[in-house]
Amino acid sequence: MKETDTRDYGVSAVNVIAQGTQLQGNLITSSDCRIDGALRGNIESKAKIIVGRSGVVEGNIKCANIEIEGAVKAESLLVSELVSLKATANLIGNIETGKIAIEPGAEFSGNCKMRNNRVAAQQPAAQPEKK
């Protein structure tokens, strides 16, 4: 018998934009989303975004995790956890993330700002000046 994960992530379904589909407008979701078609607009998700090999996104993205195999052009890519650029990825834009993984062959043009809370936690607190 297969064990079932009963945790409630607030995610009810996976959104799919199929290859050949073209959307224009903003996408806001709390669920995972896979994009194999084209989307012109901003994406906001509390979950994971996957841009498939045939996927094209033109717009800013804010999400928990993102895996890019296709093309993304964004002024801002704000990812709270992990950005994963696969070998076929083409990303133009600025990234702010906790972690990033880039496979050989991936193309990335832009700036990347890493947030690392461990460094801040390891630094000693500033001492008050003695008078």
SEDRENZA-329047 format. One record per residue: x, z, y of N, C-alpha, C in turn. Coordinates in steps of 0.05 Angstrom, whole numbers, plus 32768, in hexadecimal, padded with zeros to 4 digits. Atoms other than C-alpha are relative to their C-alpha. Example, Ala and Ser with C-alpha at 12.3 -4.5 7.8 and 13.67 -1.06 7.14 Angstrom:
! SEDRENZA-329047
801280007FE880F6809C7FA6801280008018
7FF07FFF7FE88111808F7FEB7FF1800E8016
! end
This chain:
! SEDRENZA-329047
801180007FE9800080008000801280008019
7FF180027FE8801B7FED80447FF980168014
80047FEB7FED8024802580767FF77FF4801B
800B800A7FE77FFC801A80B6800980128017
7FF97FF17FE98015802F80FA7FE780058010
80197FF97FF37FDC8055811A8004800A801D
7FFC7FF77FE47FFD8065815D7FF17FEE8013
800F800F7FEC7FD5804F819980127FF98018
7FEF80097FEA7FFF802581C87FF07FF58017
8011800B7FEC7FC4800F81F180007FE17FFF
7FFE801D80037FD17FC881D77FEB7FF87FEB
8015800780127F957FA781B880047FE57FF2
7FFD801B800B7FAB7F5F81AC80197FF3800D
7FEA800F7FF57FE27F2D81B87FF47FE7800E
800880177FF17FD57EF981EE80127FE97FF9
7FF0801780067FED7EB381DD7FF87FE98012
800480187FF17FF57E78820C800E7FEA7FF0
7FF5801380137FFE7E3F81DB800E7FE9800D
7FF180187FF7802D7E0481E17FEC7FEA8008
801280147FF6800B7DCD820A7FEC800B8014
80127FF37FED7FE37DFF8233800F8004801A
7FF47FFC7FE67FF07E02827E7FED80138010
80107FEE7FF07FD87E3D82A8800D8004801B
7FF67FFA7FE57FDD7E4A82F27FF080198009
800C7FE77FF77FD07E91830B800F80187FF4
7FF27FE780087FE67ED983007FF4800A7FE6
80087FF480197FE37EFA82BC8006801D8000
7FFD7FE380017FD87F4582B77FF480097FE5
80097FF8801B7FD47F658272800E801A7FF8
7FF37FE9800B7FE37FA5824D800A7FFA7FE4
7FF88008801B7FEF7F7F820C80187FEE8000
7FEB8013800480287F5681F17FF67FE48007
8007801B7FF980297F0E820780157FEC7FF8
7FED8015800880497ED081E97FF87FE6800F
800580187FF080507E92821580107FE97FF4
7FF48018800A805E7E5081F37FF97FE78011
800880157FED803C7E268229800E8005801B
7FF57FFE7FE580477E2582757FEE80128010
800E7FED7FEE80337E5C82A6800D8000801B
7FF77FFE7FE5803A7E5882F17FF18017800D
800C7FE97FF5802D7E9C830D800F80197FF6
7FF27FE7800680437EE483087FF4800D7FE7
80097FF28018803F7F0D82C88006801E8003
7FFC7FE3800080357F5882C47FF4800B7FE6
80097FF6801A80327F7A8280800D801C7FFC
7FF57FE68007803B7FC18267800E7FFE7FE4
7FF58004801B80547FA3822580167FEB8001
7FEB8013800480817F6B820C7FF67FE48007
8005801D7FFA80837F23822680147FF07FEF
7FEE8013800F809F7EEC81F97FFB7FE4800C
8001801B7FF780AE7EA98218800D7FEF7FEA
7FF78010801780B37E7A81DC80127FE98009
7FED80167FFB80E37E4081D67FF47FEA8011
800D80147FF080B07E1081F47FF3800B8019
800D7FF27FE980987E438228800F7FFC801A
7FF680037FE580A17E3A82737FF180138012
800D7FED7FED80937E7182A6800D7FFC801B
7FF780007FE580987E6982F17FF18015800F
800C7FEA7FF3808A7EAB8312800E801A7FFA
7FF47FE68004809F7EF383177FF4800E7FE8
80097FF28018809B7F1F82D98007801D8001
7FFC7FE3800180927F6A82D27FF580087FE5
80097FF8801B808F7F86828B801280157FF4
7FF07FEC800E80AA7FB8825980187FF37FF2
7FEB800F800E80D27F86822F7FFA7FE28003
8004801D800080DD7F3B823180157FF37FEE
7FEF8010801180FA7F0A81FF7FFC7FE38009
8002801B7FF5810A7EC5821C800F7FED7FEE
7FF48017800F81167E8781F17FFE7FE68010
800680187FF080FA7E548223800C8003801C
7FF780017FE481007E4C826F7FF080128012
800D7FEE7FEC80F17E8082A5800E7FFC801A
7FF680027FE480F87E7682F07FF18015800F
800D7FE97FF380EA7EB783158013800B8015
7FF17FF27FEC81017ED883558007801C7FF5
7FFD7FE5800980F87F1B83337FF780037FE3
80077FF9801B80F97F3082EA8006801E7FFD
7FFE7FE3800180EB7F7B82E77FF8800A7FE5
80057FF8801C80F17F9682A08009801C7FFC
7FF97FE4800380EE7FE08291801280067FE9
7FF07FFA801881107FDC824D80157FEB7FFA
7FED8014800A81317F9D822F7FFA7FE48008
8002801D7FFC813D7F56824580117FF47FEA
7FF2800D801681517F2A820A80007FE28005
7FFD801C7FFC816B7EE48219800A7FF37FE7
7FF8800E8018816D7EB981DA80117FE88007
7FED80167FFC819E7E8081D07FF47FE8800F
800D80177FF4816B7E4C81E97FF48007801C
800C7FF87FE681577E748228800D7FF38018
7FF7800A7FE6815C7E59826E7FF280118015
800B7FEE7FEC81517E8F82A3800D7FFC801B
7FF780017FE481577E8582EE7FF18016800E
800D7FEA7FF181497EC58315801080197FFE
7FF37FE67FFE815C7F0C83237FF380147FED
800A7FED801581567F4182EC8006801D8009
7FFC7FE37FFF814D7F8C82F27FF5800C7FE7
80087FF6801B814C7FAE82AE801080187FF8
7FF27FEA800C81617FE8828480167FF67FEE
7FED800B801381847FBD824F7FFD7FE28000
8001801D800281967F74824680117FF77FE8
7FF1800C801781AB7F4B82097FFF7FE28005
7FFE801D7FFB81C47F048213800F7FF37FE8
7FF4800F801681D17ED681D780127FEA800B
7FF080187FF882087EA181DB7FEE7FE78002
801080187FFC81EA7E6181F67FEA80038014
80157FFB7FEC81B77E828224800B7FF9801B
7FF880067FE581B97E6B826C7FF280138013
800B7FEC7FED81AF7E9E82A4800E7FFB801B
7FF580037FE581B77E9282EF7FF180148011
800D7FEC7FEF81A97ECD831C8010801A8000
7FF37FE67FFF81BA7F1683267FF280137FEB
800C7FED801381B07F4F82F58008801C8009
7FFC7FE47FF981A87F9883087FF780117FE9
80067FEF801781AC7FCA82D07FFA801D800A
80067FE47FFA818A800E82D5800A80107FE9
7FF57FF0801581B0804282AE7FFC801D8008
80057FE47FFA8193808882B1801480137FF4
7FED7FEE800D81C880A48283801880058013
7FEA7FFD7FED81FF809982B87FF980158015
80097FED7FEC81D780BF82EC7FFE801C7FF5
80037FE6800C81C980F782BC801B800D7FFA
7FE57FF68007821380FE82AA801080088018
7FF17FF97FE8822B810382F27FF9801C8009
80057FE57FF682328149830D7FF08000801A
80107FFE7FE88200815E8342801280068018
7FF07FFB7FE8821B815E83897FFF801E8007
7FFE7FE47FF9823381A2839E7FFB8004801D
80057FFB7FE4821A81C083DF801A8007800E
7FE87FF97FF0824E81C684168002801E8005
7FFC7FE47FFA826C820B841F80068003801E
7FFC7FFB7FE3826B82278466801280178004
! end
